[in-house]
Amino acid sequence: MKSFLVPKEIHFSEGALNYLSNLEANKAAIVTDEGVMEELGFLAKTEGKLAEAKIETIVIDGVEANPSVDTVLKGKEAMLDFEPDLVIALGGGSTMDAAKIMWTFYEYPELKFEDIIEVASIPSLRNKAKFIAIPSTSGTASEITSFSVITDTKKKIKYPIVSPEIVPDAAIIDPAIPATMPPHITANTGMDVLAHAVESFTSTGASDYSDPLALKAIKMVFEYLPKAYNNGDDLEARERMHNASTIAGMAFSNSSLGIIHSLAHKIGGEFHITHGLANAILLPYVIEYNYQAAEAKFKSIEKSLEIDNLADSIRALNKKLKIPSSFSEIEGTDYSKEDFEKVLARMSENAHQDPCTLTNPKEPTVEDMKILYKKSFYGE
């Protein structure tokens, strides 16, 4: 039996943040980043809306770009002290991912991180609090999904945590928030949307319910991402990309993903490469690897976009967005080719064991993962 799960409520379009003013709760824990939401004024706006509803608040900030197990455990302790009946994640995908697992450990303080790594191993939530997600970027779609990605900094591995329990109760999709994103973040998060949609559409877990959403998101990214990148003040493009992110999330949360994400999770954990950027670089290489195994699906995408070659069209889109074609071309990195070769075998093995590998249209070997890493690192 298959299921299709999304949040009970999705509030979208400009002004959606006003939803907070009418909530019924006593205490809300707002989980946010290392200062961006505060600097841009959205944290104060969120606190203000909750104050209108007479809800007491606490802010748990400091969530880093790749949220760690330590960050999650600190958040758990803050929630145990405050005892909220509402948890609100305000920020990018990292913030929402961290907040989901803080919430899990707040409800079950005795759990260890190792207890929730297996798919669907999180016990029933909402015993103490409900969960609302407010995304600041148009990319990860964590506001809509059953996924969270947490990094074990000691093992240098990103773990995708998957459970229907962590699908938020409500998502607030207000385009005024991502309108503040700079071009490079717009590009990286937008390509994350594309990776979600392409992998959902070609996943072995795809269905009649997920396919229309995934295909719609793909078309929206190709149309609106260049516009949002070139003109951040184009509010229509911002809103459509914010919607595309959530639509793609609705698709992949129910179909799962593929080895673009398996590979991105592990190289991101090793070298601190942002997730969207890793996905953007890997996309064309993995599409070429998977093409024959899901040829009908890829041809359907190409027909819908009126293009001849999806991988080449994504390479052209990356070029427009000033995204490098290989990992070795990323500027400002602190890793070398020697560093890459040193971890390649371990990284390939870990990527092969990633849960997203299970629904890839072509069953890969560890050697396949190694070859894909080499191609995407050296630009072969």
C-alpha positions in Angstrom: 0.0 0.0 0.0 1.2 3.5 -0.9 0.3 6.7 0.9 0.4 10.4 0.1 1.1 12.7 3.0 1.3 16.5 3.2 0.8 19.0 6.0 -2.8 19.5 7.1 -2.5 23.2 6.3 -0.4 25.1 3.6 -0.8 28.9 3.7 0.8 30.6 0.7 1.1 34.0 -1.1 2.2 37.3 0.2 0.9 38.0 3.8 0.8 34.3 4.7 2.8 35.0 7.9 -0.4 36.6 9.3 -1.6 33.1 10.0 0.4 33.1 13.2 -1.8 35.9 14.6 -4.7 33.6 15.0 -3.0 30.5 16.5 -4.2 29.0 19.7 -1.2 28.0 21.9 0.5 28.9 25.2 4.2 28.7 24.4 6.1 28.7 21.2 9.8 27.8 20.6 11.1 29.5 17.5 14.1 27.7 16.0 16.1 29.8 13.7 19.6 30.3 12.1 22.8 32.1 13.1 21.3 35.6 12.7 20.0 36.0 9.2 16.3 36.0 10.1 17.0 38.4 12.9 19.0 40.7 10.7 16.4 40.8 8.0 13.6 41.5 10.6 11.6 38.3 10.0 12.3 37.0 13.5 10.8 40.1 15.0 7.8 39.9 12.7 7.3 36.3 13.7 7.5 37.2 17.4 5.1 40.1 16.8 2.5 37.9 15.1 2.7 35.4 18.0 2.4 38.2 20.5 -0.8 39.2 18.9 -2.1 35.7 19.6 -0.9 36.1 23.2 1.6 33.3 22.8 4.8 33.4 25.0 8.0 32.7 22.9 11.6 31.6 23.3 14.2 31.8 20.5 16.5 28.9 19.9 19.1 30.2 17.4 22.5 29.3 16.1 21.5 26.5 13.6 24.4 26.2 11.2 24.3 25.5 7.5 24.8 21.7 8.0 23.0 21.2 11.4 24.9 18.8 13.7 23.8 16.3 16.2 25.2 18.6 18.9 23.0 21.5 17.8 19.9 19.3 17.9 20.7 18.1 21.4 21.2 21.7 22.6 17.8 22.6 21.2 16.2 19.7 22.9 17.5 20.9 26.3 16.2 24.4 25.6 12.7 23.0 24.8 12.7 20.7 27.8 13.3 23.8 30.0 10.7 26.0 28.3 8.0 23.3 27.7 6.4 24.7 24.5 3.2 23.4 23.0 4.2 24.8 19.6 7.5 24.5 17.7 8.1 26.9 14.9 11.0 26.6 12.4 11.9 29.9 10.8 14.7 29.8 8.2 16.2 27.7 5.5 16.2 23.9 5.1 18.9 23.5 7.7 16.8 25.3 10.3 13.7 23.2 9.6 15.7 20.0 9.5 17.2 20.8 12.9 13.9 21.9 14.4 12.2 18.6 13.4 14.7 16.5 15.3 14.9 18.9 18.3 11.1 18.5 18.5 11.5 14.7 18.2 13.9 14.6 21.2 11.8 17.1 23.1 8.9 14.6 22.9 11.2 11.6 23.6 14.2 12.8 25.7 15.4 9.3 26.2 16.0 8.7 22.5 19.6 8.7 21.1 20.4 9.9 17.6 21.2 6.3 16.5 17.7 5.3 17.4 16.1 7.4 14.6 18.5 6.8 11.7 16.5 3.9 10.3 13.6 4.9 8.1 10.3 5.4 9.9 11.8 4.7 13.3 10.6 7.9 15.0 7.7 7.2 17.4 4.4 9.0 17.4 4.9 12.8 17.9 2.5 15.6 18.9 2.2 14.5 22.5 3.7 17.7 23.7 3.7 20.1 20.7 2.7 20.8 17.2 5.1 21.9 14.5 4.9 24.8 12.0 7.5 25.5 9.3 8.3 28.8 7.7 10.9 28.5 4.9 13.2 31.4 4.1 14.6 29.8 1.0 13.0 28.3 -2.1 14.8 25.0 -2.2 14.8 22.3 0.4 11.0 22.0 0.9 11.6 20.7 4.4 8.4 22.6 5.3 6.4 20.0 3.6 8.4 16.8 3.8 9.0 13.7 6.0 12.8 14.3 5.6 15.5 15.9 7.8 19.2 15.9 7.1 21.5 16.0 10.2 25.3 15.8 10.2 27.4 13.6 12.5 30.5 15.8 12.6 32.6 13.1 14.2 31.9 10.6 11.4 31.6 13.3 8.7 28.4 11.8 7.4 25.1 13.5 6.7 22.2 11.3 7.7 18.8 11.7 6.0 16.2 11.0 8.6 12.9 9.9 7.1 9.6 9.6 9.0 6.0 10.5 8.3 5.9 11.8 11.9 8.0 14.9 11.0 5.8 16.1 8.3 4.9 19.6 9.7 1.3 20.3 10.9 1.3 23.6 8.9 3.6 25.3 6.3 3.7 29.0 5.8 4.9 29.9 2.2 5.3 33.7 2.3 7.3 34.9 -0.7 8.4 38.1 1.1 10.9 36.1 3.0 12.9 34.5 0.2 12.8 37.8 -1.7 15.8 38.8 0.4 18.0 35.9 -0.8 21.2 37.0 -2.7 21.7 35.6 -6.3 24.0 32.7 -5.4 21.7 31.3 -2.8 18.7 31.8 -5.1 20.7 29.8 -7.7 21.7 27.0 -5.4 18.4 26.5 -3.7 16.6 26.8 -7.0 18.6 23.9 -8.4 17.8 21.9 -5.3 14.2 22.3 -6.3 15.0 20.9 -9.7 16.9 18.0 -8.2 14.0 17.1 -6.0 11.5 17.3 -8.9 13.6 15.3 -11.4 14.5 12.6 -8.9 10.9 12.3 -7.7 9.6 12.0 -11.3 12.1 9.2 -12.1 12.1 7.5 -8.6 11.0 3.9 -8.4 8.6 5.1 -5.7 6.9 7.6 -8.1 3.1 7.4 -8.5 0.2 9.0 -10.3 -0.1 11.4 -7.3 3.6 12.5 -7.3 4.3 12.7 -11.0 2.1 15.7 -11.9 3.5 17.7 -9.0 7.1 16.8 -9.9 6.7 17.7 -13.6 5.0 21.0 -12.7 7.9 22.0 -10.5 10.4 21.1 -13.2 8.7 23.5 -15.6 8.4 26.2 -13.1 12.1 26.1 -12.3 13.2 26.4 -15.9 10.8 29.3 -16.4 11.2 31.3 -13.2 14.6 30.5 -11.7 16.6 32.6 -14.2 14.2 35.5 -13.6 14.5 35.3 -9.8 18.3 35.0 -10.2 18.7 37.9 -12.5 16.2 40.2 -10.8 15.7 39.5 -7.1 12.9 42.2 -7.0 10.8 40.2 -9.4 8.2 39.2 -6.9 6.3 37.0 -9.3 9.3 34.9 -10.0 10.1 34.8 -6.3 6.6 33.6 -5.5 6.5 31.0 -8.2 9.9 29.6 -7.2 8.7 29.5 -3.5 5.7 27.6 -4.7 7.8 25.3 -6.9 9.9 24.3 -4.0 6.9 23.3 -1.9 5.3 21.5 -4.9 8.5 19.5 -5.5 8.6 18.7 -1.8 5.0 17.3 -1.9 6.2 15.1 -4.7 9.5 13.8 -3.4 8.3 13.4 0.2 6.0 10.8 -1.1 8.1 9.2 -3.8 11.6 9.5 -2.3 14.6 10.5 -4.3 17.7 9.0 -5.9 21.5 9.0 -6.0 21.9 12.7 -6.8 20.9 13.1 -3.1 22.9 10.1 -1.9 26.1 11.5 -3.5 25.3 15.1 -2.4 24.7 14.1 1.2 28.1 12.4 1.6 30.3 14.9 -0.3 28.6 17.7 1.6 29.3 16.0 4.9 33.0 15.5 4.0 33.8 18.9 2.5 31.0 21.2 3.8 29.6 21.9 0.3 26.2 23.4 0.5 23.5 20.9 -0.5 21.9 22.8 -3.4 25.2 23.5 -5.0 26.2 19.8 -4.7 22.9 18.8 -6.3 23.3 21.3 -9.1 26.7 19.9 -10.0 25.7 16.3 -9.8 22.4 16.6 -11.7 23.6 16.2 -15.3 26.1 13.4 -14.5 23.5 11.3 -12.7 20.8 12.0 -15.3 23.2 10.6 -18.0 23.9 7.5 -15.7 20.2 6.9 -15.1 18.9 7.8 -18.6 18.3 4.4 -20.1 16.8 3.0 -16.9 14.1 5.7 -16.9 14.2 6.7 -20.5 10.4 7.1 -20.9 10.3 9.4 -17.9 13.3 11.5 -19.0 11.8 11.8 -22.5 8.5 13.0 -21.0 10.4 15.8 -19.2 12.2 16.7 -22.4 8.9 16.8 -24.3 7.3 19.0 -21.6 10.2 21.4 -21.7 10.5 21.2 -25.5 14.2 20.3 -25.3 16.3 17.6 -26.8 18.7 16.7 -24.0 17.8 17.3 -20.3 21.4 16.9 -19.0 22.8 19.4 -21.5 19.9 21.8 -20.8 20.7 21.6 -17.0 24.4 22.3 -17.8 23.3 25.4 -19.8 21.1 26.5 -16.9 23.9 26.0 -14.4 26.1 28.2 -16.6 23.5 31.0 -16.6 23.4 30.8 -12.8 27.2 30.8 -12.6 27.3 27.4 -11.0 30.5 25.5 -11.7 30.4 22.3 -13.7 32.5 20.3 -11.3 33.4 20.2 -7.6 37.1 21.0 -8.3 36.0 24.4 -9.8 34.2 25.7 -6.7 35.9 28.8 -5.5 37.0 29.3 -1.9 37.2 25.7 -0.9 39.7 24.3 1.5 40.0 20.8 0.0 42.4 19.5 -2.6 42.4 16.7 -5.2 44.4 14.7 -2.7 41.8 15.2 0.0 39.1 14.0 -2.4 41.0 10.9 -3.4 41.7 10.1 0.2 38.0 9.9 1.1 36.7 8.7 -2.2 36.3 5.0 -1.3 34.7 5.7 2.1 32.4 8.4 0.6 31.3 6.1 -2.2 30.4 3.3 0.2 28.5 5.7 2.5 26.6 7.1 -0.5 25.7 3.6 -1.7 24.2 2.9 1.8 22.2 6.2 1.8 18.4 5.6 1.9 17.9 7.7 -1.2 19.8 5.0 -3.2 17.0 2.5 -2.7 14.6 4.4 -5.1 17.1 5.3 -7.8 15.8 4.1 -11.2 19.1 2.2 -11.8 20.6 0.0 -9.1 24.1 1.3 -8.6 27.2 -0.4 -7.3 29.8 1.2 -5.0 32.1 1.4 -8.1 29.3 3.3 -10.0 29.2 5.8 -7.1 33.0 6.2 -7.2 32.9 6.8 -11.0 30.1 9.4 -10.6 32.1 11.2 -7.9 35.2 11.3 -10.1 33.3 12.6 -13.1 31.6 15.3 -11.1 34.8 16.2 -9.2 37.1 16.5 -12.3 34.4 17.5 -14.8 34.9 14.5 -17.0 
